[in-house]
């Protein structure tokens, strides 16, 4: 499968037979343009302007924004309800976590997860090979809580998202603190371009890699 980083919390996930899914497309008001992409489906973790700009995605995709199961050619998707804040959703409402089974890999997109790590949520999410996790804090979990999720979920690959990048005008932190915490724990961190390709050969269930995509 291929993972293309589109910025903020948006990724293009492409299964080997061609099924394409875009996560959390955003509006230009975050500080930069959403790249032009086409997809079969778009997942929306919650209906805020920086996560639900579905009109930016070409191809007449089906919109997935509810807690239920979905199936696309070659892809099985499960959605798990969670909270956008640490007060049971009282501040910012609900958030939907999406899990994708693609090419033998379990890929989890945490959306704008804001709640603290709990045994019940961890059980609902497991297993995870590739974890797409917010790390910027303020509106989501911060670097410290993100590391706790990584420690509990033990994914093979971690790709941080929803952090301050060049041009971003949203009040969130850069990725540096999260990377520092992971490196202090002896976890290998590396940089990559806008697209990576992963197969079952890239996961061994024993090690965790952090990949910061551009």
N, C-alpha and C positions, 0 to 999 in steps of 0.2 A: 504494500500500500504506500501511497505518497501523502505526505503532509506538507501543505504550503501555508506559510504564515502570511496572513493578509493585514496584520496589524491589530492592536488592542486585544480583544478576545476572539477575533475572527480567524478561522482556519478553513482551508479547502482540503477535505479528506477525500482521496480518490482510491477506490477499490480496484483491484487488478483487472477486472472486467470492464471498468469504466464508470461505474456508479459514483457520482460525485455529490458530496454534501458540504454545505457551507454552514459554519457555526457563527452565531451572533454578529451579523453584519451591522456596521455602524454608520452614523451620519457624519458629514464633513465637519460639523461643529465641534468634534473632538480635537480638531486641529490639522487634519489632513484627509485626503480623499480615500474612500474605499476603492480598491482596485476593481476593474471590470472583470467579472467571472461569471461562469454559467454553472448551474447545478441542477441535480434532480430533486434535491430537498434542501431546506434551510431549517436549522434548529434555532429556536429563540428561547434563551434561558429565562428571560423576563422582558416585559415591554417597557424598557427605557430607551431613549434615543440612541444610546451608544451600543445597543445590542439587538435592535429589532428593525433595522432598515432593510426590510426584505425586498423592497422595490429596486434596490441596487443590484440584485442578483438576476441575471438573465436565465432563460430557459424554462420559464413558467414552473418553477419548483413547487413541490408540495411543502406547506408550512407545518412544522412540528413544534408545538409549544405547550403540550399538556403531558401530565403524568400518566403515560400508558405505553404499551409496546407498539412498535412499528416494524414493518418489513419492507425492504427494497431489494432489488436484484443483487444477491451476493452479500447483503448487509442486514443484520438484525440489530434493532435499536431498542433499548429500554430507557425509560425516563424515571427519575427519582425526585420526589418533591423535597425541597430543603428551604432554608431561610436566607434572605438577603442581608440579615443582620444578626447580632447576638442576643436579640430580645424577642425571639419567636416570630419575627416578621413585623413587629409593631412599628418599626421605623421605616423600612423600605419594602416590606412585602415578601412574597415568596420567590424562590429561585428554583429552576428545574435543572437537575444534573442529567446529562445524556451520556449513555454508554453505548458504544458501537462495537459490534463484533464484525471485524473486517479482515479477510485473509488470515484467519486463525489468530488474530490479535484482539485483545480487549482494550479499547481506547476510551478513556473517560474524560469528558469536558465538564469541569465543575461550574461553569458559568460565573455568576457573581456571588459565589458562595460567601456568606458572612458569618455563619454560625460556627461555634466552637466544635472541635472534634468530639464525637460521641460514639460509643460502641455500636449503637443502633444504626447510625448513618454509615459507619465503616462497614458493617455487615451487609448493608443494602448495596454498597458500591462494589465490594470485592467480587471477583478478582480483577486486578488492573495491570496490564502490561505497559500502557502508555498513558501518562497522567498529564492533562493540560490544566494548569492550576493558576489561579490569580494570586499575585504576591504583593500588589501595590498598596494594600491597606486602605484606610479611610472609608471606602465604600464596600470593601470586601475583607476577607481575612488578610492579615499582614504577613510579612516574611516569617516571623516566628511561628505563627499558627500554620502557615503553609508547610513549614518544615515538620511540624507535628503530624500533619496529614500524610506527608511523604513517609515519615517514620512508621506510621500505623498501616498504611496501604502497601508499602514496600513494592512500588512499581519498578519495572526494569528501566523505563525511560521517563524522565520528567521534563516537560517543556513549560517554562513559566510564561504567563500572559498577564494582561491587565496591569501593566506597570508603565511608568513615565518613559516615553521615548522622544526622540527629536520631533518637535512640532506639536506634541500633545499638550493640550491646555487644561486637562483634568487634573485636579489636585490629588495625585497619587504618587507613591514613591518609585524610585528607579529600581531596577532589578538587582543592584549591587549588594544590598544587605542580604537578600535571599541567597545569592551565590556565595557570599562570604560565610554564611551559616552552614551551607552544605559542604564547602571546602574545609571548614574547621572540623567537620565531622568525618573527614577523610573521603568524601564522595567526589568523584571526578566530574568536573564541569568543563564544558567545551562550547565554542561558538560555531554556528552553522549559518548558511545562507538562508534564503527565503523558502527553500524546498529541501526536504529530506525524504529518503525512501527507507522503509523498514520492512523486514520479513521476520518469520519465526526464528531464523538463525541469529537475530539480533537480541533475543531475549533468552536468558538462562535461568531466571528465577533466583539468582544468587547475588547479582550486583545491580546497582542503580547508577544510571548516567543522567546528568543534567545537561540538556542541550538548550542553549539560548539562541533562538532563531532571529534573524534580522529581517 
